């Protein structure tokens, strides 16, 4: 295996969008990185680097796998630097997120940008003027270089096919216009449409989470893995006459997601505000937990203030949870809340299900719904995320969460209080589906796809 390392900006390291270090993962930037590294590291000159890369690409005679548009940028730089395109290599593009689908209208400056873009991978003007078109251009380049594309949901697949049609038409039209100018003859052929096949393959539960979820540990073992703030609070909750045994074992209502506008955490906060007003959280002794790393500080601070105003005992954890912490939290969760109206997948939904915690979600626009189905989650209406929270002057967004959706959840909790089997049946269905799709199942489907298209 040939491993190429690089030094990148720490602020960009945990980002996956256009603010990430995608430009650093190109061959042209490796040399400058090497010269600034520690003196104990060997400095590889351009010729040595090119020889290493040429050898690596020549050995890649089976499958080249690129992940997301940024990975495709890195692969194109490899091919450009070595001038080698392996003859019999099957090229697989894994699209784990269609970034332009998560851009709100206020996020996107849809000015008079050239949506066709340039051939350069460093097109800052296009990105500033029109973020959706900028992302779509990079998605198109990645798909154009692939033999087959893997997506996570039907919505993503439909959108990716639309990108192929739009940009291939633009390319063909530009080529025809160039030929017409050269030969002076009007061409009437319809532009050919590039349509690379797209297959939907759902990500599996990680092996460590699967192992932890199926481990025969005691409730005390799970409790000890909880973050300290949750341990100290739920240990003080009394199992009084108004709370069933189920709610004593699972006293948490959770939202585990990165605290950023595209995850629409404000919808979870709005739900908690509304639920607190009904009194059901207090009646059932439910503890509210919001956990996830903060990627937008101002946004998170505004929501923390609202959440604590509605429920002063709410627990806020501003970091990613470890696998053991995450499993323990979900093992004590009566209901998980996944707030975005669109998510390419939503792995925390599956992780919650693996530990028996059903999730409230928007439905088919969430990729994980394809695995769970309508009988293993609670589907409610979630208004499209078409507002940029940070640009809103209102403390609350209008129509962010409907009373009908609130009633669906509160009625479910009330029914579970009266009959715990209602919750248990939903929990078991969710857990069965989450644990049934593991890494081995995923790998088999991927190999089947490679076999299917590589023989064509």
Buried (B, 14 or more C-beta within 10 A) or exposed (E): EEEBEBBBEEEBEEBBBBEBBBBBBBBBBBBEBBEEEEEEEEEBEEEEBBEBBBEBBEEBEEBBBBBBBBBBBBBBBBBEBBEBEBEEBBBBBBBBBBBBBBBBEBBBEEEEBEBBBEEEBEBEEBBEBBBBBBBBBBBBBBBBBBBBBBBBBBBBBEBBBEBBBBBBBBBBEEEBEEEEEEEEEEEEEEBEEBEBBBBBBBBBBBEEBBEBBEEEBEEEEBBEBBBEEBBEBBEEBEEEEEBBEBBBEBBBBBBBBBBBBBBBBBBBBBBBBBBBEEEBBEBBBBBBBBBBBBBBEEBBEBBBEBBBEBBEEBBBBEEEBEBBBBBBBBBBBBBBBBBBBBBBBBBBBBBBBBBBBBBBBBBEBBBBBBBBEEEBBBBBEBBBBEBBBEEBEEEEBEEBBBEEBBEBBBEBBEEBBEEBEBBEBBBEBBBEBBBEBBEEEBEEBBEEBBEEBBEE
